[in-house]
Amino acid sequence: MPDSPLLVQDHGAIRRLVVNRPDKLNALNLETIAALDAAFADAGQDAAVRVVVLTGTGSKAFVAGADIAQMNSLPAIEGREFSRRGQQLMRRIERLPKPVIAMVNGYALGGGLELAMCCHLRIASDTARLGQPEINLGLIPGFGGTQRLLRLAGRAAALELCLLGAPIDAARAQQLGIVNRVVSTADLEGETARLAEQLAQAAPLALRGILDAVVLGGECALEEGLAFETAQFGLLFATEDMREGTSAFLEKRKPIFRNQ
C-alpha cells in the first residue's frame, strides 16, 4: 500500500521494515509507532524470520525525528503517553529475540536516532547525520535517547549531544560507538544485505542467547550477568544446532542450523 506508514518486505529469512513517510522525512507519529510495534511483534513470533532490517524510504532520511506537528498539539498527559508508546516500541525492538539492523540512510535525529540506537547493529551511510536536537524544541529526548546514548557513547557524549542539540556526522558517530559501520551511500544497501545474510545463516538459538546475555544481562550487576550467561550457555548444549555446529567444525564442513 503506497499510503501505508510502514512497508514490510521479505527476502528469504530477512524481513525488511521501511518507514514510509517520505513527505515528512519519515517522522514518527502515533500511527507509525503503532505500525512498527505491531510489525516487530509479528517478526519476533514468525519462525521464518531470522533477521530484521529497519530503514526509511528515500535517500534523505532514516527517520528525521518524531512528528513535531503532532506533538505541538498534545497536552501534557498525552505527551507523557506519546513518550510511553515510543519507549514501548524501542524496548520491543531492543528485546527482540532476533538481530535487528538499522540501515541509516540519511537523517537520524531525535526519535530517529532513538530508533536506531535500540537496534542491535547500526550501519550508516557516510552522508548520514545523527543527533538529539530536542533541546531546540524546549524538550528532552523522550524515547530513551538519554539512557541509550549514555550506555553506548558514555556520559560526556550523551550530555554533549543532548545539551547542544547539534547533529554529528556518521564518522563521529562511529568514533563514539553509536554506529558500528560507516560505508558510502552507494555501498549501503549491499553491505547491509551481506551483514543480514551472514546473520541469517548463523545459529538462531545462539543468536538469541547472545542478544539475551548482552541486552538483559547488561542491565544487571556483573555477578548476575555472568550467572545469566552461564545459564544461556548451558541451555544451548541441549540443542540440535549446538551438536550440528560442533560436529561441522570437527568434520571441516559448513553447518546447517535448523533452529532446533
N, C-alpha and C positions, 0 to 999 in steps of 0.2 A: 504493500500500500504506500503510494507516494506521500500521503499526508501523515503517516504514522510517525510518532516521535522517535521510534526505535526500529531499526531493521535487524532481522535475525537471519543469518546466512550460515548454512552448514557446509563444511568441506571435509568430508570423511569424519574423523573423530574430533575435528576442530570446529568449535562454534564461534562465529564472529558476530559481535553485537555492535551496531553502529548507531550512535546518537544522531538523529536525523532532523535537525532544526537549522539548516544552513543559513536561513534568513536572520536567525538570532545568534549566529556563531555557535550553535548547538548548546545554548544556555539551558540550565536545568530549571524547569518549572515543576509544579507538583505532578502534572500528568507524566512527564518524562521520568521523574523519580519513581513513580509507581510502576511504570512500564519496565524500567531497569530492575526494580526489586523483584517483580514477577518473573522476568527473564532469567535472572540469576538463580532464583529459587528453582525454576524449571531445569536449568543447566546442571545444577547440583544434584538433581534427582534422576536425570537422564543418563542411563548407563552407557549409552552410545557416545556421550560427550566426554572427552578426556582433557581437553584444554579449551579455555575461553580467551578470545582476543577481543579487547574493547577499544574502540576508536570513535572518531567523529566524521561526519560527512564533509567532504570538501578538503581543500588544502590549507585553509586559513586557520581552522580551529579544531582541536581535540574537543574540548569544552571550555568556552571562554568565561564561564562562571555560572552563578545562579542567575535566574531571571530577575533583573533589578526592577523591571516594570511591575512584576507580580509582587515582589517584596515591598515595594513602595506603598502598596495599598493595604498591607496586613497590619492589624492591631497587634499589641504586644503578645496576647495569648496565642494568636495564630502564628506569630513569628517564632515563638517557642516551639510550636507544633511543626513548623517548617524545618527547624533545626533537628527536631527529634526524628522526623521522617528521613531527612538526609543522612543522619548518623545511623539510622537503622539500615539503610541501603549500604553504606560504607562498611558497616560491621558484617553484613551478609557476605559482601564480596571478600572481605579480609578472611572470613572464616569458611569460605567455600572449600570443600574437600578436593578441589581440582585446581591446577595452576591457572591464574588469570594474568594475562599480559596486557599492559596498557601500551598501545601504539600511539604515541603522542605526535600527531601530525601537524601541530600548529600551536595556537594559544592554549595553555592550560593554566587558567587563572582562577583564583577563588575556589568555588566549588569544583572547577575542573581539575585544579591541582589536588584538591582533597580526594577527588575520584581516582586520579592516577595513583596517589600515594597508598590507597587501600588495596591496590592490585599487588600481586606478588612480585612481578617483574615489570620494569618500565624501559621501553626502548623509544628514543626520541629522535626526531629529525633535527639536523643541525641548525635549522631555522626556527625551531620551537622556542617559545618564551613562556616561562613559568613564574608564578608568584601568588602572593596572598594580598591583594590590594584592598581588602575590606576597610582598612583604616580610612581610606579616601571617601568611603560612604558613611562614615560615622559608626561602623560596625566592627566586630571581630569575626574571624573565621568561625563558622557555625556547624560545619560538617566534619569536624575532627582535625582541622588543619593545625591548630596549636599543638595538639598532642602527637600527631604523626610526624610533623616537622621536627619536634623535639626529639623523637625517637630515631628518626632517620638521619638528621643532619646535626643534631646537638643544640644546646641552648642558645649559643651565640648566633648561629644561623637562623634558628627559629625566631628569635627576637628581631633580628635584622629584617627578615622578610615580612614579618607581621607588623612591626612598628613603622617601617619606612614605606611599605606598600609598593615598592618598585619591583618590576619583574626582572628576572635574570635570564641569561641565555642558557642553552642546553649544555654547553661545555661547563659553565659554572655549576649548573645543577648536578652534573656528573661528579665534579670535584667534591661537592657536598654530600654525595651519596643519595641524592633524591632520585636520580635516574641511573639505571645500570649501564646502558649503552647509548651512544650517540652515533648516528650514521647520516649520510647525505640523504636529502629528500628523495633522490632517485632510487636509493637502495633500501628505503624504509620498508616498503611492502615485502620485498624479497627477504630481507634479514629477519623480519618478524615472522614470515611464513616458515623460514628454516628453523627458527627457535621453537615455534609452536609444534612443528613436525617432530623435532627432537624430543620434546616433552611428551607428545602423543604416543611415541614409541617406547617410552620408559615404563617401568612397573607402576601401575596406577595406585596400588595399595602402599607402595613405598613412598610415592609422591604425597599421598595423603598423610602418611606418618611424618614426613618431613615438615609439611605445612602445619600439622598439629603441634609438633615439637617446637618449631620456631615461633609460630604465631601465639599459640596458647601457652607453651612453656616459657616463652619470653616475657609473659606477663606475671610470672611467678618469681619468688625468690629462687636463687641458684639451686639450692638443695632440692626444692620441689620440682624445678625444671629438669634437673638431672634424673630424678626419680621417674618423671613423666617420659623422658627419653628412653630410659631402660624398659619401661612398660611397653612402649611402642616397638622398640627393638625386639623384645621377646615375642610379642604378638605376631610379628612378621615371620617368625620361624614356623608358625602354624599354617602358612600359606603355600599354595602350589607355585606361585610366582617366585617365591624365595628359592624353592628347590630347583625350579627351572633356571633361574639366574645363576645360581652357584654351579649347577650341572653344566650349563652352557659355557661358563668360564673354564671349567676343568676340561671340557671336551673341545675347547677352542672353536666355538661356533656362536652365532648370534642368537640371543634368547628370544623366545616368543612369549610375551606376557599376556595372560588371559583375564586379569583382574579377579583372580581366584586364590 
